[in-house]
Amino acid sequence: MPKRSNKWLIVHYQPVSLFSLKRSDATSMAAKSNLVPTPYSIQMALLKVLIETKGYEHRENFEDWSEKEFKWIRDLEIYIQPPEQLIVNRNGYKLRYWNQQADKDYRKANNRQPPPVMPMQDGFVFREWVYMHGNLSICCGETNRLHELEKLFSLINYFGKKGCFFQYLPDKTQKTEQPQYQTDPTNSFIVQPMDELGDKATFNRINPFSSDLAKLDRDRLIKPGFLPLKLTATSARYDLYTRTNNENSE
């Protein structure tokens, strides 16, 4: 009998707080949230915990090591199964924030001297927060480094904004030969812009401490993602989505 070769990892997380992750086309003042973490946010979370746990050991050759490690994370394919239900809560906030234009005008009129008091202005911002009922499932591969990948996932405790916490569920981890959670066009689905690392991305371009600049459509790709969700209720304050597939991997 041929030996089985598992190259895909399935991990599960239980949400323990509200989730929010601005869509790539959002502005700073009006930001709709992704319904689930995007492949890019998952890849960056993996890279973060890898550097935090192994980076110090490779401080002497960090540049070469980080580029090599970055490539196998960059090349991972990621499929996501949403929780059973999602409730998107819409919120508006009034706040005061820095008036950048007033600051520039003052410096221009006063020989580049900063204003004595930071100029402020009133504003209104729009945000969305997502309540998840059920577990979030992620299928990741194809790779021969499943053991290392599983360890990295076990160290992740939030996706999206800091404070959007998830609890890793080690007893539900699976290894498979084939990817899971691919879109079934026979079921209802919604479209969400999904960003991911491009195949030409390098570590230095996504490193905020590097002078290399990342470019959209080269280092960060935005593609339409299809989620097995159906809008079942809506109002001015919230949207309720229900998962449409019948898989029960939780």
PyMOL commands that set and color helices and strands:
alter all, ss='L'
color gray80, all
select helices_A, chain A and resi 39-54+56-74+100-109+146-155+170-172+203-206
alter helices_A, ss='H'
color red, helices_A
select strands_A, chain A and resi 8-15+30-31+77-81+85-98+120-133+136-141+166-168+174-176+190-197+220-227+229-234+238-243
alter strands_A, ss='S'
color yellow, strands_A
deselect
rebuild
show_as cartoon
